[in-house]
């Protein structure tokens, strides 16, 4: 019985370590994606402002889209 419990303990420890590694990888991917979205948001804002300045009639005075990046 004790041997069976020790095997189960080792199995759970291995699963836990694998889960921790996967979580760290996903958090790194999440951080990279947030940075990418922030850069895209900035590029969108610059382009929208540039397009707004280029109109002489003033018909294209839309506000830049707001992009919320949550932590």
C-alpha positions, 0 to 999 in steps of 0.5 A: 500500500505504501509503495502505491501511495509513493508512486502516486505522489511521484506522479502528482509531483511530475504533473505539478511540475509540468503544469507550472512549466506550462503556466510560465510559458502561457504567461510569457505568451500573454505578455508578448501578445499584450505588447503586440496589441499595444504596438498595433493600437499605437499604429492604429492611432497614428494612422487615424490621426494622420488620416484625420489631418489629411482631410481639408473638408473636415468630414473625417474627424473621427476619434481614434478607436480606444483599445483597452489592454488589461493586465 
